[in-house]
Amino acid sequence: MTGKRTSRSFKELIFTFTPAIVLIVAGFWVAAQFVSPAPPKHIIIATGSKNGAYYQFAERYRDELAREGITVEIKTSSGSKNNIALLLEKKADIAFVQGGAGNLAEADDILVSLGSLYYEPVWIFINKQVQAKNLADFIGLHVAIGPMGSGTRLASKQLLAPNHVDQENTDLLPLSGLQAAESLSRHKIDAALFVSSAKAGAIQTLLHDPEVRLLSLYRADAYNRLLPYLSKVTLPEGIIDLHSNIPPRPIEMLAPAANLVVREDFHSALIVLFLRAAKKIHKGANLFSPPNTFPSSQLTAFPLSEVAERFYKVGPPFLMRYLPFWAAIFIDRMMVFLIPMLALLFPLFKVMPPLYRWRVRSRIYRWYKELQEIDDESFSGHLSPEQQEKFNRRLAQIEEEVIKVNTPLSYADQLYNLLLHIDLVKKKGNSQNI
């Protein structure tokens, strides 16, 4: 009997709570439609050549993200233009892009910047035998401006164009950094432009070459007005080599800013992860900027990502400040489930127990109405033997049906109370007609 009651109790629970379970499952399904997918664990970052600063910084990003379980694959390229094409073709997830390279119609509304990372100065070296005070004097010379698709070539053309220096009147050569430096040192060309770090081999070679001088752009303010993405920076006297006093005087230069660029659909959690790494990698001082200048929301090659904008204003999301990356992501994704679930569960937990009690008690209480009718009839007057027999038979039928009722043990007292009341009505009816 106990086994039957337990089974009946379990079935009653299932029958009562099944609608609630279905509702909760449906709620989870609806919430799942709004949960962003987990961030990918493999990222492709587009850089420049293996000898360039982009590649070196990409290695540092790779090491930083490896600590969070993210694998970063480095893809070399010919430069910023090529990197933008790789992003548009979805052959790279994130890329280094030089400021000023983002004015492409096909990239509108597709690519966004995570911010600028550091200044990339434009180094303009000329042979000491060449009498040139500014870029307008380059007309008719042999000038290396970087290979096709490179950031150096892009910046060089943008600087030379206002001075009316072009391929029609000047020999503009597509030489790479080391090729251009070697050609200039051997007097094969007259000048060379580079967009590079001061630590690059080509730059160090030319800075220490007594036959080559670094051109100072005395009209840097004018260029800055005409090309706002170029910042005016100064290379202080002697900062390269104090003993040899290189450079021998302050040099006015122009510099675009290197950017991290992604597609607009790049995972927001990875944006935060890259920006955290950027703060660690680029916050220090260098030749052209004091500490904590970068990363910055200014000097961006493309519109700033909304996620990046929030990061610069308030920092990383709350969970990512105190938890490991994947734990923060898991909890953040689960919040989409938990909030609607709590909204469902709170009223369900209040409604379901009373509903369950009502269902169990209703199987007992429904007999009281008939029992009360029989009791009223027995007191309406003296019963004939036939009525008395019918009275007892109806009570026996009710008692037999009640005995068949299975209830959870916690409600057994109410079932036995009903049986006692049936017996009471029986005794009262029989004593009334003795």
C-alpha positions in Angstrom: 0.0 0.0 0.0 2.9 2.3 0.9 4.5 1.6 -2.5 1.2 2.5 -4.3 0.9 5.7 -2.4 4.4 6.7 -3.1 3.9 5.9 -6.8 0.7 7.9 -6.8 2.4 10.8 -5.1 5.2 10.8 -7.7 2.7 10.7 -10.5 0.8 13.5 -9.0 4.0 15.6 -8.8 4.8 14.9 -12.4 1.3 15.7 -13.6 1.2 18.9 -11.6 4.7 20.2 -12.4 4.9 19.1 -16.1 3.3 22.3 -17.4 5.8 24.3 -15.3 8.7 22.3 -16.7 7.5 22.8 -20.2 7.2 26.5 -19.6 10.7 26.7 -18.2 12.2 24.7 -21.1 10.3 27.0 -23.6 11.8 30.0 -21.7 15.3 28.6 -22.0 14.8 28.0 -25.7 13.6 31.6 -26.2 16.5 33.0 -24.2 18.9 30.9 -26.1 18.0 32.8 -29.3 19.5 36.0 -27.7 22.7 34.4 -26.3 25.8 35.4 -28.3 28.0 32.5 -29.3 31.1 31.7 -27.3 34.2 33.5 -28.6 36.4 31.5 -31.0 39.6 30.1 -29.6 41.6 30.6 -32.9 42.3 34.1 -34.2 44.2 35.2 -37.3 46.0 38.5 -37.1 47.4 40.2 -40.2 50.7 42.0 -39.9 53.4 43.2 -42.3 56.6 41.5 -43.1 58.5 39.4 -40.5 61.1 42.2 -40.2 58.5 44.8 -39.3 57.2 46.2 -36.0 53.7 44.8 -36.7 55.0 41.3 -36.7 56.9 41.9 -33.5 53.9 43.3 -31.7 51.7 40.5 -33.1 54.0 38.0 -31.3 53.5 39.8 -28.0 49.7 39.7 -28.5 50.0 36.0 -29.3 51.8 35.4 -26.0 49.3 37.5 -24.0 46.2 35.8 -25.5 47.7 32.3 -25.1 47.4 32.8 -21.3 43.7 33.0 -21.8 43.5 29.9 -24.0 43.3 31.8 -27.3 45.5 30.7 -30.2 46.7 33.6 -32.4 47.9 32.8 -35.8 50.1 35.4 -37.4 49.6 36.1 -41.1 52.2 38.2 -42.9 51.3 40.6 -45.7 52.7 43.4 -47.8 51.2 46.1 -45.5 48.1 48.0 -44.4 46.3 47.9 -47.7 46.8 44.2 -47.9 45.6 43.8 -44.3 42.4 45.6 -45.0 41.8 43.4 -48.0 42.4 40.3 -45.8 39.8 41.6 -43.3 37.2 42.3 -46.0 37.7 38.8 -47.5 37.5 37.2 -44.0 40.9 35.8 -44.4 42.0 37.5 -41.1 40.1 38.4 -38.0 42.1 41.3 -36.8 44.9 43.4 -38.4 47.4 46.2 -37.9 46.5 49.1 -40.1 48.3 52.4 -40.5 46.4 55.6 -39.9 45.2 57.1 -43.2 44.8 53.8 -44.8 41.2 53.4 -44.0 39.6 55.8 -46.5 38.3 53.0 -48.7 34.6 53.0 -49.8 34.3 49.2 -49.7 35.3 49.2 -46.0 32.5 51.6 -44.9 30.2 50.0 -42.3 32.3 46.8 -42.3 35.5 47.6 -40.4 36.0 49.3 -37.0 39.0 50.3 -35.1 39.9 49.2 -31.5 42.0 52.3 -31.1 45.5 53.6 -32.0 48.5 51.9 -30.5 51.6 54.0 -31.2 53.0 56.6 -33.5 54.6 55.4 -36.7 56.9 58.2 -37.8 57.6 59.0 -41.4 61.4 58.9 -41.8 62.6 60.9 -44.7 66.3 60.3 -45.5 68.2 62.1 -48.3 71.7 61.9 -49.6 73.8 64.7 -48.1 74.9 65.7 -51.6 71.3 66.4 -52.5 70.3 70.0 -51.9 66.7 69.6 -50.7 65.1 71.5 -47.9 61.5 70.2 -48.3 59.5 67.6 -50.2 58.8 70.0 -53.1 62.5 69.8 -53.9 62.2 66.0 -54.6 60.9 66.7 -58.1 63.2 65.0 -60.6 65.0 62.8 -58.0 65.1 59.0 -57.5 63.0 58.4 -54.4 62.1 55.1 -52.7 58.6 55.2 -51.4 58.0 51.5 -50.4 56.5 48.5 -52.2 53.0 48.3 -53.6 50.3 47.9 -50.9 52.6 49.0 -48.1 51.8 51.7 -45.5 55.0 53.5 -46.4 54.0 53.9 -50.0 50.5 55.1 -49.0 51.9 57.7 -46.6 54.6 58.8 -49.0 52.2 59.5 -51.8 49.9 61.4 -49.5 52.8 63.6 -48.4 54.3 64.1 -51.9 51.0 64.8 -53.6 50.4 68.4 -52.1 54.0 69.2 -53.3 53.1 68.1 -56.8 55.6 65.3 -56.7 54.3 62.3 -58.7 55.4 59.5 -61.0 55.2 61.8 -64.0 58.0 64.1 -62.8 59.9 61.9 -60.3 61.3 58.4 -60.2 59.2 56.9 -57.4 60.7 53.4 -56.7 58.9 50.5 -55.0 61.8 49.5 -52.8 61.3 47.8 -49.4 63.0 49.0 -46.2 66.3 47.2 -46.4 66.5 47.5 -50.2 65.9 51.3 -49.9 68.4 51.7 -47.1 71.1 49.9 -49.0 70.4 51.8 -52.3 70.6 55.1 -50.5 73.8 54.2 -48.7 75.3 53.3 -52.0 74.1 56.5 -53.7 71.9 54.5 -56.1 68.9 56.7 -55.1 68.6 60.2 -53.8 66.0 59.8 -51.0 63.9 57.3 -49.3 60.8 57.4 -47.1 60.0 54.9 -44.4 57.1 54.4 -42.0 58.8 52.4 -39.3 60.0 52.1 -35.8 63.2 53.7 -34.8 64.5 50.2 -33.9 64.1 48.9 -37.4 67.4 47.8 -39.0 67.0 50.1 -42.0 66.4 53.1 -39.8 69.3 52.4 -37.5 71.6 51.9 -40.5 70.7 55.2 -42.0 70.7 57.2 -38.8 74.4 56.2 -38.3 75.4 56.7 -41.9 77.4 59.9 -42.2 76.6 60.3 -45.9 72.8 60.4 -45.2 70.8 63.0 -43.3 67.3 63.0 -41.8 65.0 65.6 -43.3 63.1 67.8 -40.8 59.7 68.9 -41.9 59.6 72.6 -41.0 56.0 72.8 -42.4 54.8 69.9 -40.3 51.9 72.0 -39.0 50.6 72.6 -42.5 50.7 68.9 -43.3 48.8 68.2 -40.1 46.0 70.6 -41.2 45.9 69.0 -44.6 46.2 65.4 -43.4 44.6 65.4 -39.9 45.5 61.7 -39.3 49.2 62.7 -39.3 50.5 64.0 -36.0 53.4 66.3 -35.6 56.1 64.7 -33.5 59.7 65.7 -32.6 62.7 63.5 -32.5 64.9 65.3 -29.8 68.5 66.1 -30.4 70.8 63.3 -29.4 68.1 60.8 -28.4 69.3 58.1 -30.8 72.9 58.3 -29.6 73.9 60.8 -27.0 77.6 60.1 -27.4 77.5 60.7 -31.2 74.7 63.3 -30.8 72.4 61.6 -33.3 70.4 63.4 -34.5 72.5 66.6 -34.3 69.4 68.8 -33.9 65.7 68.3 -33.1 63.9 66.9 -36.1 60.2 67.7 -36.9 58.4 64.7 -38.2 54.9 63.5 -39.1 53.5 60.3 -37.8 50.3 58.3 -38.5 49.2 56.0 -35.7 49.1 52.2 -35.9 45.6 50.8 -35.3 44.1 47.5 -34.5 41.2 46.9 -36.9 38.5 44.3 -36.9 35.3 43.5 -38.8 32.2 44.9 -37.1 31.0 41.4 -36.2 34.2 40.5 -34.3 33.3 39.0 -30.9 32.9 41.7 -28.2 34.6 39.6 -25.5 37.7 39.2 -27.7 37.7 43.0 -28.3 38.0 43.5 -24.6 40.7 40.8 -24.4 42.8 42.5 -27.1 42.4 45.9 -25.5 43.5 44.6 -22.2 46.6 43.2 -23.9 47.1 46.5 -25.8 47.1 48.4 -22.5 49.9 46.1 -21.2 51.9 46.2 -24.4 51.6 49.9 -25.5 51.3 51.9 -22.3 55.0 52.6 -21.9 57.0 55.6 -23.1 58.9 55.7 -26.4 60.8 58.2 -28.5 57.7 60.1 -29.5 55.2 59.8 -26.7 55.1 59.8 -22.9 53.7 56.9 -20.8 50.0 56.0 -21.0 49.5 57.9 -24.3 48.4 54.7 -25.9 46.3 52.8 -26.6 44.0 55.6 -27.4 40.5 56.2 -28.8 41.9 59.0 -31.0 43.7 58.9 -34.3 41.7 55.9 -35.5 41.9 54.6 -39.1 38.2 53.6 -39.0 35.2 54.5 -36.7 35.8 53.3 -33.2 34.1 50.1 -32.1 31.3 50.7 -29.6 32.8 48.0 -27.3 36.2 49.8 -27.5 34.5 53.1 -26.8 33.0 51.7 -23.6 36.4 50.2 -22.7 38.2 53.5 -22.9 35.5 55.2 -20.8 34.9 52.7 -18.0 37.4 49.9 -18.5 36.6 46.2 -19.0 33.2 44.7 -18.0 32.8 44.0 -14.3 33.1 40.2 -14.5 36.3 40.4 -16.6 38.0 42.5 -13.9 37.8 39.9 -11.3 37.4 36.5 -13.0 39.4 34.5 -15.5 38.3 35.2 -19.1 36.4 32.0 -19.8 34.7 32.1 -16.4 33.6 35.6 -17.0 32.3 34.7 -20.5 30.4 31.7 -19.2 28.6 33.7 -16.4 27.9 36.6 -18.8 26.3 34.3 -21.3 24.3 32.5 -18.6 22.9 35.8 -17.3 20.8 35.9 -20.5 19.3 32.6 -19.3 19.1 33.4 -15.6 17.3 36.7 -15.7 14.2 35.5 -17.6 14.3 32.2 -15.8 14.2 34.0 -12.4 11.3 36.0 -13.7 9.5 32.7 -14.5 10.6 30.6 -11.5 9.6 33.1 -8.8 5.9 33.2 -9.6 6.0 29.4 -10.4 7.4 28.5 -7.0 4.7 30.5 -5.4 1.9 29.0 -7.5 2.9 25.4 -7.9 2.8 24.2 -4.2 -0.8 25.6 -3.6 -1.8 24.0 -6.9 -0.4 20.7 -5.9 -2.1 20.8 -2.5 -5.4 21.7 -4.2 -5.1 18.8 -6.6 -4.5 16.3 -3.8 -7.2 17.6 -1.5 -9.7 17.9 -4.2 -9.8 14.1 -4.5 -10.8 14.0 -0.8 -13.0 17.1 -0.4 -15.2 16.2 -3.4 -16.9 13.4 -1.3 -17.9 15.8 1.5 -20.7 17.4 -0.7 -22.4 14.0 -1.2 -21.7 13.0 2.4 -23.4 16.2 3.6 -26.4 15.6 1.4 -26.8 12.1 2.9 -26.4 13.5 6.4 -29.1 16.1 5.7 -31.5 13.5 4.4 -31.1 11.3 7.5 -32.2 14.1 9.7 -35.2 15.1 7.6 -37.4 12.5 9.3 -37.8 8.9 10.3 -36.5 6.6 7.5 -38.4 3.6 6.3 -36.6 0.3 6.2 -36.1 0.7 2.4 -34.7 4.2 2.9 -32.5 3.1 5.7 -31.1 0.3 3.5 -30.5 2.8 0.6 -28.9 5.2 3.2 -26.4 2.5 4.3 -25.8 1.3 0.8 -24.9 4.9 -0.4 -22.5 5.3 2.6 -20.9 2.0 1.9 -20.4 2.9 -1.8 -18.8 6.2 -0.7 -16.6 4.5 1.8 -15.5 1.9 -0.8 -14.6 4.7 -3.3 -12.7 6.6 -0.7 -10.7 3.6 0.3 -9.5 3.4 -3.3 -8.2 7.0 -3.2 -4.4 7.1 -3.1 -2.9 10.2 -1.6 0.7 11.2 -0.6 1.5 10.2 3.0 1.6 13.8 4.0 -2.1 14.0 3.2 -3.2 10.7 4.6 -4.6 12.3 7.8 -7.2 14.1 5.7 -8.2 10.8 4.0 -8.6 9.1 7.4 -10.6 12.1 8.6 -13.0 11.6 5.7 -13.4 7.9 6.6 -14.1 8.8 10.2 -16.7 11.3 9.1 -18.4 8.7 6.9 -18.5 6.4 9.9 -19.9 9.2 12.0 -22.7 9.9 9.5 -23.5 6.2 9.4 -23.8 5.9 13.2 -25.9 9.1 13.4 -28.2 7.9 10.7 -28.7 4.4 12.2 -29.2 5.8 15.7 -31.8 8.3 14.4 -33.9 5.4 13.1 -33.7 2.9 16.0 
